[in-house]
Amino acid sequence: MTAQIIDGNALSKQLRTEVATRAQALQAQGITPGLAVVLVGDNPASQVYVRNKVKACEDSGLHSVLEKYEASMTEADLLARVEALNNDPAIHGILVQLPLPAHIDAQKVIEAISPAKDVDGFHIASAGALMTGMPGFWPCTPYGCMKMLESIGYDLRGKHAVVIGRSNIVGKPMALMLLQKNATVTICHSGTKDLKAMTLQADVIVAAVGKRNVLTADMVKPGAVVLDVGMNRNDEGKLCGDVDFDGVKQVASHITPVPGGVGPMTITMLLVNTLEAAERASK
C-alpha cells in the first residue's frame, strides 16, 4: 500500500477561492474584512510567517495591516496598540505574532485581544468555547487538520484518534475537535510510557511535537490516516515533519507531506476565521 497524499496546497487554493467569494459579498455591503498582524522584534521565521499571512489576505480580497515594532517595545505599549485595534471597526481580526520578546507576557497580550477578533483562537474565551461546543474561533492549525480529514470524506465517528503533543496551540484543541466529531481520543506526550503501543491502535494519528521521526512505519497500523503538523529540518537542512514520511507512506492510507501539507492550511484557516469575524460583526 502506498498512501494517498492529502495535498494542503490544493485544498488551500479551493478554500481561499471560497473566502474570496464570501469577501466579495461583504464588500457589496460596504464591508472589507480586515486583519491586523502585529510583529514585535526581528525573528526571521516570524517575518516569513507574517509576510505569507499578509500576502494571503491580499490575494483573497481581505484588507491587511502589518504593524512592525522594535524588540524593545514595552509591554504597556503593545497592550495599548491591541486595545486600539480592538476599537477599530475596520479591523475584524487581530493576530500578534509569537514568540514575543522575553520581557513581554505573551498570555497577557493574547488575553487583551477582544474574543470577537481572536482569529488565532488562542484567547481563553475561544478555548472555553471549543471546550463546551459553543461558537468561537478554532485555532488555525488543528482547524486545518479537520478540513483535511473532511476533504477525504473521513468519518471520525467511533474511530480511535491519537494526538501526539499537548500544546495549547495544536495538541489540546486538536483532541477536542476530534472529540466533537465522535472520535475516541488519546493524547500522548513526553510522559507517555509506550507511544508505539498507543499509535498502533490508532485509525488517525496527528503528530504535533516538533521532533523528527517521532512516528515511524512500525508504529502505524496499516490503513491509518496520518497528519503531520511538525516543522523541522533534516540533516541536509531540508524541511521535514515529525513523521518518517518515506516509511509511513508505505503503511498509511492517507498522509500529509511537509512542506505542502498542514502548513498552507494554517494560513488559510486564519483567512476563514477573519472572514467569519467580519460576517459576525456585520449582523
Secondary structure as GFF3:
##gff-version 3
##sequence-region A 1 283
A	DSSP	beta_strand	4	5	.	.	.	ID=ss1
A	DSSP	alpha_helix	8	27	.	.	.	ID=ss2
A	DSSP	beta_strand	34	40	.	.	.	ID=ss3
A	DSSP	alpha_helix	44	59	.	.	.	ID=ss4
A	DSSP	beta_strand	63	69	.	.	.	ID=ss5
A	DSSP	alpha_helix	75	86	.	.	.	ID=ss6
A	DSSP	beta_strand	93	96	.	.	.	ID=ss7
A	DSSP	alpha_helix	106	112	.	.	.	ID=ss8
A	DSSP	three_ten_helix	115	117	.	.	.	ID=ss9
A	DSSP	alpha_helix	124	132	.	.	.	ID=ss10
A	DSSP	alpha_helix	140	151	.	.	.	ID=ss11
A	DSSP	beta_strand	160	164	.	.	.	ID=ss12
A	DSSP	alpha_helix	171	180	.	.	.	ID=ss13
A	DSSP	beta_strand	184	188	.	.	.	ID=ss14
A	DSSP	alpha_helix	195	199	.	.	.	ID=ss15
A	DSSP	beta_strand	204	207	.	.	.	ID=ss16
A	DSSP	three_ten_helix	217	219	.	.	.	ID=ss17
A	DSSP	beta_strand	225	228	.	.	.	ID=ss18
A	DSSP	beta_strand	232	233	.	.	.	ID=ss19
A	DSSP	beta_strand	239	240	.	.	.	ID=ss20
A	DSSP	alpha_helix	245	248	.	.	.	ID=ss21
A	DSSP	beta_strand	254	255	.	.	.	ID=ss22
A	DSSP	alpha_helix	262	282	.	.	.	ID=ss23
###
